[in-house]
Amino acid sequence: MSTWLTKQPFAHRGLHTPRDNIIENSLSAFNLAISNGYGFELDVLLSKDSKAIVFHDVNLERLTGQSGRVIDFYAKELEKLNLNGTEDRVTTLKTVLDNCKGDAPILIEIKGDQGEIEAICKAVYYEIKEYHGDVAVMSFYPEITKYFKNNHPEIRCGLVATMNDDGEFPVEWYENDFQINILNTQVLDFIAYDIKSLPNDTSRYCIRKNLPVLTWTVRSEEDKVHANKHANNIIFEL
């Protein structure tokens, strides 16, 4: 088991606290996680010029007030956008890694929602290949995890999973048999599972195989108790 994956909790999209005007996936949120002794998780999308951008939504409006899609803007244009009126701006993965300097473990969720699977994988790998710190990639998309295991097996790589079928993904992605098959055939390093779906056959399989089970998103003491019973680490929000 990769001990750093289970050593300290991961702050979901950084330690963002809206009441203190600290926005998700911002440098302030990541720095707050580091200063409190946590690792952090972040989301990555692709810019028009194929740079890895730290942002969750394919559209900009919720977090910046700007209309349009992330992929329709160049990285330099995105970096000029403030996050919900704060001093923080949209940032690149490179900037986050340069800022962290290995001071905390990082989970990178690679979003496949833009449909540019190979391009986003290449963009992320370009930034992390020489990074001197604990970093892992993960995704809901089996094509993304497969790309990393086939091309860059030295990078820790995990599947993000849930059984809560909200219609966003193909129906088989929510099934335990499919998830276990992906873990096996791709020889993945961990799974990050929706706490609302734990425990299940996939999580029990991972525990038996000594494969780290991380769980998201832990938001309450009740969630923590549940996570302690069925997972090895948490991805949490305050």
N, C-alpha and C positions, 0 to 999 in steps of 0.2 A: 504494500500500500504506500502511495506517495505521501509521506508524512506532512509535507507542507500543505497539501490539500485539506487536511483535517486538523491542522494545528490551531488555527485561529479563525473566528467567524469572518465572513465576507459581507461587507456593506453593499446592499443592492443599489447599483448605479451610483456608488459612493454613499457617504453618510449625509444624505440630503435631508434637510429639515426646513420645510417651507415656512414654518413659523419664524425661523431666523433668516429667511430669504436666501437659503442655500439650495440651489436647484440641482436636480438629478443630472448625472453625467457631466458635471462641471469640475474644474480644477479645485474649486473650494470644497466640494463634496469629497473629492479624493484626498485632499490634504487633511480634511477633518478625520477621515477614516484612518489615515496613517498616524496622525497625532494621538488617536485613541487606541492604537495598537491593533487595528483591524486590517484585514485584507480588503480588497474591493472588487466588485464586478462592474463591467461596463458593456455597452452595446456599440457595435460598429456597423456603419453603412458605407456606401461608396459614393464619392463625389463624381462630378462630370469628368474630371481629369484622373479618375481611378486612384484617388487617395483614400486611405482609411479614416473615416470621420466618426468621432465619438458622439453618437446620437441614436435615440431609440426609434422614433417615428420616421416613416418614409416621407411624410409631409412635415414641413417646418412650422406650421401655424401654431400648434399647441404650446410650443416652448419658446418661440421667437416672435410670434405675431406676423411673421413674414409668410405670404402665400407662396405656394410652389413646393416642388419635391427636392429633396436633398440631392438627388442624382442630376438635377438640371443646373446645379451651380458648381463652379470651380471651388477648390478648397480655399483659396485666398478670399473668395467672396463670402464663403460660409464663416470664415474666421472673423469677419467683421460684424457678424450678427450677435447681439447681446441676448442672453437667456432671460426671458421674462423680466426685462427691465433692471437686471442686476449688473454688476460690473463684470461678471463672468461672460465669456463668449463661447460660441461653438468652437470646439477644438479638434485637432487631429490626434490620432493615436500616437504619432511620433511625439507630439508635445506632451502628452500624458506620460509616456515612458521616460522622456527626458526629465520631466518633473519628479517622477517617483524615484528614479535612480536605484531601484531594487530595494527600497525601504519597506515595501509591503508586497505580499503576493497578489497577483492580478488574474482574474478570470475574464476572458474576452468572449462575450457572446456575439458570434458572427451572424448577422441577420441575412437571410436569403431572400427576403421579401422583394428585393428589386429585380430578381431574376438573373443577376450577373454573378453566377456562382464562382466560376474560375477566376474572374477578375477580382472579386473581393477577397478570395483566399490568397491570391498572389499579393494583393495590397497589404493584407495583415502580415503575411509571412515576411515580406520585405522589411517591415518595421521591427519584428520580434526576433529575427534570425540571429542577431548579434547582441540582443538585450541581455544584460548581466543581472538577472533577477528571476524570481519564480513567476512564471507565467504559463497559463494554459488557455486553449481555445475550446469553445463548446458551441453547439448549435442544435436547433430543432431539425435542421436539414441534414439527412443522411448523406447527401451529395457533398456537403461541406466537410463533415467528419471523414468521409472516405477520401477526399482530396488530401487532407493532412496525413492520414495514416498511410496512404500510398506514396506520397511525395516527400513528406517531412516527418517520419515516424519518431524523430527525436523530440518533437513537440508534444507535450501532454495534451490529450484531446478527449473530450467527453460529449455525450449525448444529453441534450435537454429534452425532458419528456413530461407528459401529463396524460391522464385518462379522461380529462374534461374536454370532450369534443365540442368545440365552439364553431366548427365548420371552417376554421382557418386553414387546416391542413387536410391532406388525404385521410380518409377514415382509418386506414390501417396503421397510421402513425400513432394512434391512440391505443393500440392493442398490445398487450404484454408479449405475445408471441413475436410480433414484429420487432419490438424493442429489444428483446433478448437476442433475436437473430442478428440485429445490427451490432450489438455489443460483442457477440461472438465472432461474426465474420470479419468485422473490422478491427477486432482486438483493441477496443477502446480502453481508456485508462480510468474513467469514472463516469457517473451519471449524475445529472442535476435534475431532481424530480419535484414536481408540484406537490407541496405539502398537503394540499386538499385531496390528493390521490393516494397518499400513503396510509397503511402499507398495502402492497400488492405483490403479485407474482414476480414482477421485474425487480422490485426493491429487495424482496426476500432472496431472489437468485443472486443479486449482487453481494448481499451480506454473506451468503454461503461461499461465494467465490473470492471474498476478501477484496472486492472492488468498491472503492469509496462511493458512498451515497451522500451527495449534498442535496439539500432541500430548500426550495424557495416558495413563496416569499414569507418569511417568518416575521409576524407583526405583533405578536402578543405573548404573554407568559404561557397561555394555553398552547400556543403554537410551539413554544420552546420545549415544553414538556412532551408534546407529541413528537417533535423532532428528535429529542433525546432517546426516545424509544425505538425509532425506526430509521434513523440516519446517522451519519458520521460527522456531519458539519452542517452549518446553516448559512444561508444567504438571506440577510435580514434588512428590515427597515425599522426605524424608531417609531 
